Amino acid sequence: MSGMERPIRVEVDGEVFDVAARRDHPGQYDYEWTSGRNSGYGFFSTSSDGRPSTMADHEEAIWNFLSQVDPRRATSSRTH
């Protein structure tokens, strides 16, 4: 991951993601779903004002992603 900060590991609803900030792009993050079935699968997020994301922001982004992958999550209780 050149141009990326060292990733942090975040777990939401039993799923694990490595989250890495882009060095040259404040407020931009790559989320790699390390516990998912497909290697390298994940998503990208960015803040509109370039501010760094908090842990709560990362957890919310991951939960939203997981609820899109499995819509049943959106109707279940949220745990993180």
N, C-alpha and C positions, 0 to 999 in steps of 0.2 A: 504494500500500500504506500507507494511513494507519494509525497505531498500530503500525507495524513499524519495526524497525531497518533500516539499509541492508543489503541482502542480500550474502552472500558466494557466490562461485561454487565449486562442488565438482564434480569429475569422477570418476566411478567406471565402470570397464569401458567407457570411451569415451563414456559418456552424461554430459550436463552438466545440473546443477541449480543454481538460485539458491535459497539458503537464507536465510530472514529470521526473526529472533527477534521475538516479539511484545513490545512495550515494556511493556505493563501486565500481562503474564502470564509471569513468569520460568519458564524451562524449556520454553516452547512455541515450536514452529518450524513455518513453512510451507515446503514444498519444491516449487518450480516446475520441472518437467521441460522445460528450454528446448531441448534437442535432440530431444525427442519429436515424434511426428507431429501431436499435437493441442495447439493453443495453450492455455495455461492449465492443462494437466493436471499433476497432482502429488498430494501428500499432506501430512498434518499429523502432527506427533509432539509428545509431551509427556513430561517426566520426572515420575515419581511424587512426587519430593521437591522439585521446582522448581529443581534445580541446572542450571547451564548445561551444554550438550552440548560435548564436545570434538570436534575434527576426526575422530577415530576413531569417535566416536558417530555423527556425521553420515554418514560413509562406510558404517558398518554399517547404519544406517537405510535409506540409499539402496540398498545391495546387497540388503537384504531386500525392499524394494519391487520392484526389478527382477526378483528371482527369483520374485515372485508374478505379475508381468506376463508373464514368460517362464520357465516352470518348468524349461526346459532349462538356464538359468543356475545353478540350484541344484545341478545335478550336474556343472557344469563347474568348472574351477579359478577361484578368485577372484583378480582382479587389481585392486589400487588402491594 
